[in-house]
Amino acid sequence: MATSTLKKQAYKAFGCTMLSDIAFPELPKCEGHEGYAESQGIIVELADLTESWSALSQPGRSSYAAPGRVMFRVPGTAIYDIKDGRHIAVCPEETADEDELRLFILGSCMGAALMQRGLLPLHGSAVAIDGQAYGIVGDSGAGKSTLAAAFLQAGFPLISDDVIALDFSGGYARPLVIPSYPQQKLWQQSLDGFGISNESLRPIFKRETKFAVPLKAGYHSQPIPLAGIFELVKSDQKEPSLVPVVKLDRLSLLRRHTYRQFWLDRLGLTDWHFRKTAELAARIDIFRLERPDAGFTAPDLVKRMLHILSKEGWSP
């Protein structure tokens, strides 16, 4: 494996400067930010974690979590250790694939680090519309990235794909969505629907028909206030439907779509999560968008969503 860099390289992701032993070709580089990353950002380094994992792991559990710390092992890939939102240690296994190694760092590791840093991570994509952010959440396979790509094609920039990081610390009326990094992950079916060739695209590890799509344009790189959330749900209906989510259902929806929410209790963040999601549920619009299970409906869904936002006061 050629995962290690000759020297630590600084990158930008989720509003943090990451100083890393591991090369991340999908992330923007930050030249001259090494000192800042060491004091304020996130350090990513290679380390031997075998003894720590042996001491902390429990039978029947693939992860260990306690206040300020998360460890987990992906068999055949690596052991990961995330501490205090500032340190990610990685212990690759001999059979590890570089793409999969990075996939878990930018996914589960960053999800844990964001929680530790006081940011709420939701499982979804976010787009910018007229100076405000709208999140698209849903179960895996619901079509979140495809719908975000349809907004991108319609001229609305992408803020984040897969993880929506919400920052409540600024004293604003609504939390800010922190941009992730300029890349999407799209299935071949979605690429076909948009007429995008996969010739120059890199497949996501072990998913030969899902590809990493770098964004050369259409990426919103600055924090932006969150105005609403759409929960995307597959349905056997022939036509899409879009309805508001009533207040009593909003908290359970936000808990269900919190990224790696199964760590919250062990991290001691249950009360924090309840306060933040209650605050969020009271301040933004939340809709449920059901889409037909068959067919490529993303462009039509964009039109319906823009229509409802126009009725709510948004104007293009």
C-alpha positions as CSV (number, residue, x, y, z in Angstrom):
1,M,0.0,0.0,0.0
2,A,1.1,3.5,-0.8
3,T,-1.2,5.3,1.7
4,S,1.5,7.3,3.5
5,T,2.7,10.7,2.3
6,L,6.4,11.7,2.4
7,K,5.4,14.4,4.9
8,K,2.2,15.4,6.4
9,Q,-0.1,17.3,4.0
10,A,-2.8,19.8,5.0
11,Y,-6.2,19.4,3.5
12,K,-9.6,21.1,3.9
13,A,-12.8,19.1,4.7
14,F,-15.9,19.9,6.8
15,G,-14.6,23.3,7.7
16,C,-11.5,21.8,9.3
17,T,-7.8,21.8,8.3
18,M,-6.7,18.2,8.3
19,L,-3.0,17.5,8.6
20,S,-2.5,13.9,7.3
21,D,0.0,11.1,7.0
22,I,-2.4,9.7,4.3
23,A,-2.9,11.2,0.9
24,F,-6.4,12.4,0.0
25,P,-6.7,13.1,-3.7
26,E,-10.3,14.0,-3.3
27,L,-9.7,16.9,-0.9
28,P,-8.5,20.4,-1.6
29,K,-4.9,21.0,-0.3
30,C,-4.1,23.8,2.1
31,E,-0.5,24.9,1.7
32,G,1.0,26.6,4.7
33,H,-1.7,25.5,7.2
34,E,0.3,22.9,9.0
35,G,0.7,24.9,12.3
36,Y,-3.0,25.8,12.3
37,A,-4.0,22.1,11.8
38,E,-1.8,21.0,14.7
39,S,-3.4,23.5,17.1
40,Q,-7.0,23.8,15.8
41,G,-7.6,21.2,13.2
42,I,-7.6,17.4,12.9
43,I,-4.5,15.3,12.8
44,V,-4.7,12.1,10.7
45,E,-1.9,9.7,11.3
46,L,-0.8,6.1,10.9
47,A,-0.4,4.2,14.2
48,D,-0.3,0.7,15.7
49,L,-3.7,0.3,17.4
50,T,-3.8,-3.5,17.8
51,E,-3.2,-3.5,21.6
52,S,-5.6,-0.6,22.3
53,W,-8.3,-2.3,20.2
54,S,-7.7,-5.7,21.9
55,A,-8.1,-4.0,25.3
56,L,-11.2,-2.0,24.5
57,S,-13.2,-4.1,22.0
58,Q,-16.1,-6.2,23.3
59,P,-17.5,-9.5,21.9
60,G,-20.4,-8.8,19.5
61,R,-19.5,-5.2,19.0
62,S,-17.6,-3.7,16.0
63,S,-17.0,-0.4,17.8
64,Y,-16.1,1.1,21.1
65,A,-17.4,4.5,22.1
66,A,-17.1,6.6,25.3
67,P,-17.1,10.3,25.9
68,G,-14.3,11.8,23.7
69,R,-13.4,8.6,22.0
70,V,-14.6,6.2,19.3
71,M,-12.7,3.1,18.0
72,F,-13.9,0.7,15.4
73,R,-12.5,-2.0,13.1
74,V,-13.4,-2.8,9.5
75,P,-12.1,-6.4,8.9
76,G,-9.6,-6.5,6.1
77,T,-9.2,-2.7,6.1
78,A,-8.1,-1.0,9.3
79,I,-8.7,-0.1,13.0
80,Y,-9.7,3.5,13.5
81,D,-9.4,5.6,16.7
82,I,-11.0,9.1,16.9
83,K,-10.3,11.2,19.9
84,D,-11.7,14.6,21.1
85,G,-12.6,15.7,17.5
86,R,-8.9,16.5,16.9
87,H,-7.1,13.2,16.3
88,I,-7.8,10.3,13.9
89,A,-5.4,7.4,14.1
90,V,-5.5,4.7,11.5
91,C,-4.0,1.2,11.7
92,P,-4.3,-0.4,8.2
93,E,-4.4,-4.1,7.7
94,E,-2.2,-5.8,5.1
95,T,-5.1,-6.4,2.8
96,A,-6.4,-2.8,3.0
97,D,-7.4,-1.0,-0.2
98,E,-6.5,2.7,-0.3
99,D,-9.9,3.8,-1.5
100,E,-11.8,1.9,1.2
101,L,-9.3,3.2,3.8
102,R,-10.1,6.8,2.9
103,L,-13.8,6.1,2.5
104,F,-14.1,5.3,6.3
105,I,-11.9,8.2,7.3
106,L,-14.1,10.7,5.4
107,G,-17.3,8.9,6.5
108,S,-17.5,7.2,9.9
109,C,-14.4,8.8,11.3
110,M,-15.4,12.3,10.4
111,G,-18.9,11.6,11.6
112,A,-17.5,10.8,15.1
113,A,-15.1,13.7,15.0
114,L,-17.9,16.1,14.1
115,M,-20.0,15.0,17.0
116,Q,-16.9,15.4,19.3
117,R,-16.4,18.9,18.0
118,G,-20.1,19.9,18.7
119,L,-21.4,19.7,15.2
120,L,-24.5,17.7,14.4
121,P,-24.0,15.3,11.4
122,L,-27.0,14.3,9.4
123,H,-26.9,11.5,6.8
124,G,-27.6,13.2,3.5
125,S,-26.7,15.8,0.9
126,A,-27.2,19.6,1.0
127,V,-27.6,22.2,-1.8
128,A,-27.6,26.0,-1.8
129,I,-30.7,27.8,-3.0
130,D,-30.9,31.6,-3.0
131,G,-28.4,32.0,-0.1
132,Q,-29.9,29.2,2.0
133,A,-29.1,25.5,2.5
134,Y,-31.6,22.7,2.1
135,G,-30.8,19.2,3.2
136,I,-31.9,16.0,1.6
137,V,-31.8,13.1,4.1
138,G,-32.9,9.5,3.8
139,D,-32.0,5.9,4.1
140,S,-29.1,4.4,2.1
141,G,-30.2,4.0,-1.5
142,A,-33.1,6.5,-1.2
143,G,-31.5,8.6,-4.0
144,K,-30.1,11.5,-1.9
145,S,-27.0,12.1,-4.0
146,T,-28.9,11.7,-7.3
147,L,-31.4,14.3,-6.2
148,A,-28.6,16.7,-5.2
149,A,-26.9,16.1,-8.6
150,A,-30.2,17.0,-10.3
151,F,-30.2,20.3,-8.3
152,L,-26.5,20.8,-9.4
153,Q,-27.6,20.3,-13.0
154,A,-30.3,22.9,-12.6
155,G,-27.7,25.4,-11.4
156,F,-27.9,25.1,-7.6
157,P,-24.5,24.4,-6.0
158,L,-23.7,21.4,-3.9
159,I,-22.6,22.0,-0.3
160,S,-22.2,18.5,1.0
161,D,-22.7,14.9,-0.1
162,D,-23.3,12.0,2.3
163,V,-22.7,13.9,5.6
164,I,-24.4,17.3,6.4
165,A,-22.5,19.0,9.2
166,L,-24.5,21.5,11.2
167,D,-22.9,24.2,13.3
168,F,-25.0,25.7,16.1
169,S,-22.1,27.7,17.7
170,G,-22.4,31.0,15.9
171,G,-25.5,32.4,17.8
172,Y,-27.5,32.5,14.5
173,A,-31.2,31.9,14.4
174,R,-30.6,28.7,12.4
175,P,-27.5,26.4,12.3
176,L,-24.9,26.8,9.5
177,V,-24.3,24.0,7.1
178,I,-20.5,23.4,6.9
179,P,-19.3,22.5,3.4
180,S,-17.7,19.0,3.1
181,Y,-15.5,18.7,0.0
182,P,-16.1,19.0,-3.8
183,Q,-17.1,15.5,-4.7
184,Q,-20.2,13.4,-5.2
185,K,-20.8,9.6,-5.3
186,L,-23.2,8.5,-8.0
187,W,-24.4,5.2,-9.3
188,Q,-24.1,4.3,-13.0
189,Q,-27.9,4.5,-13.4
190,S,-27.7,8.1,-12.2
191,L,-24.8,8.9,-14.5
192,D,-26.9,7.5,-17.4
193,G,-29.9,9.6,-16.4
194,F,-27.8,12.8,-16.5
195,G,-25.9,11.8,-19.6
196,I,-22.5,11.7,-17.8
197,S,-19.7,9.4,-19.0
198,N,-17.8,7.3,-16.5
199,E,-14.6,7.1,-18.6
200,S,-12.7,9.6,-16.4
201,L,-14.3,8.7,-13.1
202,R,-12.9,6.5,-10.4
203,P,-15.1,3.7,-9.0
204,I,-15.9,3.7,-5.3
205,F,-14.1,0.7,-3.7
206,K,-15.9,-2.6,-4.4
207,R,-18.8,-0.8,-5.9
208,E,-17.9,-1.1,-9.6
209,T,-21.1,0.8,-10.7
210,K,-20.7,3.7,-8.2
211,F,-18.3,6.4,-9.0
212,A,-16.6,9.4,-7.4
213,V,-17.5,12.5,-9.3
214,P,-15.2,15.5,-8.6
215,L,-16.8,18.9,-8.8
216,K,-14.8,21.4,-10.8
217,A,-17.7,23.9,-10.6
218,G,-21.0,24.2,-8.7
219,Y,-19.5,23.6,-5.2
220,H,-20.5,26.0,-2.4
221,S,-17.4,26.3,-0.3
222,Q,-18.7,28.7,2.5
223,P,-20.9,28.0,5.5
224,I,-24.6,28.8,4.8
225,P,-27.7,28.8,7.0
226,L,-30.0,25.8,6.9
227,A,-33.6,26.7,5.9
228,G,-35.2,23.3,5.4
229,I,-34.9,19.5,5.2
230,F,-36.5,17.1,2.8
231,E,-36.7,13.4,3.8
232,L,-36.5,11.3,0.6
233,V,-38.4,8.1,0.7
234,K,-38.9,5.4,-2.0
235,S,-42.6,4.5,-2.6
236,D,-44.6,2.2,-4.8
237,Q,-46.8,5.1,-5.9
238,K,-46.7,6.1,-9.5
239,E,-46.4,9.8,-8.8
240,P,-44.2,11.7,-6.3
241,S,-45.8,13.3,-3.3
242,L,-44.5,16.0,-1.0
243,V,-46.0,16.8,2.4
244,P,-44.9,18.8,5.5
245,V,-43.7,16.8,8.5
246,V,-45.7,17.6,11.6
247,K,-43.9,18.8,14.6
248,L,-44.4,15.6,16.6
249,D,-42.7,13.5,13.9
250,R,-39.7,15.9,13.4
251,L,-37.6,14.8,16.4
252,S,-37.8,11.1,15.4
253,L,-37.0,11.9,11.8
254,L,-33.9,13.9,12.8
255,R,-32.7,11.2,15.2
256,R,-33.2,8.5,12.6
257,H,-31.2,10.4,10.0
258,T,-28.4,11.5,12.3
259,Y,-25.2,10.1,10.9
260,R,-23.9,7.2,13.0
261,Q,-26.5,7.9,15.6
262,F,-25.9,4.6,17.4
263,W,-22.8,6.2,19.0
264,L,-24.7,9.1,20.7
265,D,-25.6,7.3,23.9
266,R,-22.1,5.9,24.5
267,L,-20.5,9.2,23.7
268,G,-22.7,10.9,26.4
269,L,-24.4,13.1,23.7
270,T,-28.0,12.0,24.0
271,D,-29.1,15.2,25.9
272,W,-27.0,17.4,23.6
273,H,-28.6,15.7,20.5
274,F,-32.1,16.1,21.9
275,R,-31.6,19.8,22.6
276,K,-30.1,20.5,19.2
277,T,-32.7,18.6,17.2
278,A,-35.5,20.2,19.2
279,E,-34.0,23.6,18.4
280,L,-33.7,22.6,14.7
281,A,-37.2,21.2,14.5
282,A,-38.7,24.4,15.7
283,R,-36.8,26.7,13.4
284,I,-36.8,25.1,9.9
285,D,-39.2,23.6,7.4
286,I,-39.2,19.8,7.1
287,F,-40.9,17.9,4.3
288,R,-41.3,14.3,3.4
289,L,-40.8,13.6,-0.3
290,E,-41.9,10.2,-1.6
291,R,-40.6,9.2,-5.0
292,P,-41.6,6.3,-7.3
293,D,-39.3,3.3,-6.8
294,A,-39.0,2.9,-10.6
295,G,-37.7,5.3,-13.2
296,F,-35.4,8.4,-13.2
297,T,-37.5,11.0,-11.5
298,A,-34.8,13.3,-10.0
299,P,-35.4,16.3,-12.4
300,D,-39.2,16.2,-11.8
301,L,-38.6,16.1,-8.0
302,V,-36.4,19.2,-8.3
303,K,-39.3,21.1,-9.9
304,R,-41.7,20.0,-7.2
305,M,-39.3,21.0,-4.5
306,L,-38.7,24.4,-6.0
307,H,-42.4,24.9,-6.4
308,I,-43.1,24.2,-2.7
309,L,-40.2,26.4,-1.7
310,S,-41.7,29.2,-3.8
311,K,-45.0,28.8,-2.0
312,E,-43.2,29.0,1.3
313,G,-41.7,32.3,0.3
314,W,-38.6,31.4,-1.7
315,S,-38.3,33.1,-5.1
316,P,-35.7,32.3,-7.8
